[in-house]
Amino acid sequence: MKTIRNGVFETNSSSCHVVTLMSSADKENLLNHNALIYVSGHVGPDDDCLGHVLTYDEFVRTFFEQMFENERFERRVLKRCEEPVKKILKQFWADFVTDIENNKIEFFASNGNPYYEYRYSQMPEWKDIEALDHDVKHRIARKLRFTEPDYDPEYLLEGAAELKLNHDTAYAVAWEKEY
């Protein structure tokens, strides 16, 4: 740990600090495996991030908005990649939100040591994206690796700050996200 700015908690690790505010409905969706916390934007060691609780449809829309921002080239690439990426996102969601117990496939290296790959990275569509555009595949892979939940919802919410409102309860959680 080193001091870079006075009065600010920082580490020299490869992580950012994430704060997420959520409603009781968001909390229930997270605990029932109907949502994930999505940390948006581009992050680095000097960034503090906001995480948003997103359902599947919100996740897909947000992912596409961030990955294929307004450039004409990106829109052309999006048209070619949209369907394979949607299938990959559906499997990613299953791997990390709804079917986390069965999200990996075991392989064996030539020396006999086992290693694991997530199911989404073994889909034919994953290879299709590289054939269409290697740079896009790299950016998607990087964003998905960063999006992989590195928190246990139950544990995360145990330490949540709770604020009672007139008709709801708001929850605030914070954690350090690896990248």
C-alpha positions in Angstrom: 0.0 0.0 0.0 1.3 3.5 -0.8 -0.1 7.0 -0.5 -0.7 8.7 -3.8 -3.4 11.2 -2.7 -3.9 12.3 0.9 -7.2 11.4 2.4 -8.0 8.7 -0.3 -7.8 5.0 0.3 -5.7 3.4 -2.5 -3.8 0.2 -3.1 -1.2 -0.5 -5.7 -3.0 -3.7 -6.7 -4.7 -4.3 -10.1 -8.2 -3.4 -8.9 -10.7 -0.6 -8.7 -13.1 0.3 -5.9 -16.8 -0.3 -6.8 -19.8 1.2 -5.2 -23.3 -0.1 -6.0 -26.6 1.4 -4.9 -29.7 -0.8 -5.3 -33.3 -1.0 -4.5 -34.9 -4.0 -2.7 -36.1 -5.3 -6.1 -32.4 -5.1 -7.3 -31.3 -7.0 -4.2 -33.9 -9.7 -4.7 -32.9 -10.1 -8.4 -29.3 -10.4 -7.4 -29.9 -13.0 -4.7 -32.3 -15.0 -7.0 -29.7 -15.1 -9.8 -31.8 -12.9 -12.1 -29.3 -10.0 -12.2 -25.6 -9.2 -12.0 -23.6 -6.2 -11.0 -22.2 -4.6 -14.1 -19.3 -2.2 -13.8 -19.5 0.1 -16.7 -16.9 2.2 -18.6 -13.2 1.8 -18.9 -11.3 1.4 -15.7 -7.8 1.6 -14.5 -5.9 1.8 -11.2 -6.9 5.5 -10.6 -10.6 4.9 -11.3 -13.5 4.4 -8.8 -16.4 2.8 -10.4 -20.1 2.5 -10.1 -21.7 -0.9 -10.5 -25.3 -1.2 -11.7 -27.6 -4.1 -11.0 -28.8 -5.3 -14.4 -31.3 -7.9 -15.5 -30.4 -10.0 -18.7 -32.1 -7.6 -21.2 -30.5 -4.6 -19.5 -27.1 -6.3 -19.6 -27.3 -7.1 -23.3 -28.4 -3.6 -24.2 -25.7 -2.0 -22.0 -23.0 -4.3 -23.3 -23.8 -3.5 -26.9 -24.0 0.3 -26.2 -20.5 0.2 -24.6 -18.8 -2.2 -27.0 -20.1 -0.6 -30.2 -20.1 3.1 -29.6 -21.2 5.5 -32.4 -18.3 5.1 -34.9 -19.4 4.1 -38.5 -16.8 1.3 -38.5 -18.1 -0.1 -35.3 -21.7 -0.1 -36.6 -20.5 -2.1 -39.7 -18.8 -4.6 -37.4 -21.8 -4.7 -35.1 -24.1 -5.8 -38.0 -21.7 -8.7 -38.8 -21.2 -9.7 -35.1 -24.5 -9.0 -33.5 -26.1 -12.4 -33.7 -22.9 -14.4 -32.6 -22.3 -11.9 -29.7 -25.9 -12.2 -28.5 -25.5 -16.0 -28.4 -22.2 -15.6 -26.5 -23.8 -13.2 -24.0 -26.7 -15.6 -23.4 -24.2 -18.4 -22.6 -22.0 -15.9 -20.5 -25.2 -15.1 -18.5 -25.8 -18.8 -17.9 -22.1 -19.3 -17.0 -22.1 -16.6 -14.4 -25.6 -15.8 -13.3 -28.0 -18.7 -13.6 -26.0 -21.9 -14.0 -22.8 -21.1 -12.2 -22.4 -24.7 -10.9 -21.9 -26.0 -14.4 -20.1 -23.1 -16.1 -16.8 -24.6 -17.0 -15.6 -27.4 -19.3 -12.5 -29.4 -18.2 -9.7 -30.0 -20.7 -6.3 -31.7 -20.3 -3.0 -30.2 -21.4 -0.5 -32.4 -23.2 1.2 -33.0 -19.9 -2.0 -34.4 -18.4 -2.8 -31.4 -16.2 -6.4 -30.3 -16.2 -7.5 -26.7 -17.1 -10.9 -25.2 -17.5 -12.5 -22.9 -20.0 -15.9 -21.2 -19.6 -18.6 -22.5 -21.9 -19.1 -19.3 -23.7 -15.4 -19.3 -24.9 -16.0 -22.8 -26.4 -18.9 -21.9 -28.6 -18.6 -21.9 -32.4 -19.8 -18.3 -32.4 -16.7 -17.3 -30.4 -14.5 -18.5 -33.3 -16.8 -16.8 -35.8 -16.2 -13.4 -34.2 -12.5 -13.8 -34.6 -12.9 -14.7 -38.3 -15.0 -11.5 -38.7 -12.7 -9.2 -36.7 -9.9 -10.1 -34.3 -9.8 -6.7 -32.6 -13.5 -6.9 -31.8 -13.1 -10.4 -30.4 -10.2 -9.1 -28.2 -12.3 -6.2 -26.9 -15.3 -8.4 -26.2 -13.1 -11.0 -24.4 -11.6 -8.2 -22.3 -15.0 -6.8 -21.4 -16.4 -10.2 -20.5 -13.4 -11.0 -18.3 -14.0 -7.7 -16.5 -17.7 -8.4 -16.2 -17.3 -11.8 -14.7 -18.7 -11.5 -11.2 -16.0 -11.7 -8.6 -18.4 -11.4 -5.7 -20.7 -13.7 -3.8 -24.1 -11.8 -3.7 -25.0 -13.2 -0.3 -21.7 -12.2 1.2 -21.6 -8.8 -0.6 -25.1 -7.9 0.8 -24.2 -9.0 4.3 -22.1 -5.8 4.7 -24.6 -3.6 2.8 -25.5 -0.2 4.3 -29.3 0.0 4.5 -31.4 3.1 4.2 -35.1 2.8 4.9 -37.2 5.0 2.6 -40.9 5.8 2.6 -41.9 2.9 0.3 -38.6 0.9 -0.2 -35.2 0.2 1.2 -32.0 1.3 -0.5 -28.8 -0.7 -0.2 -25.2 0.4 -0.8 -22.4 -2.1 -1.2 -18.7 -1.5 -2.0 -15.9 -3.9 -2.9 -12.6 -4.1 -4.6 -12.9 -5.4 -8.2 -9.9 -7.1 -9.8 -9.2 -6.4 -13.5 
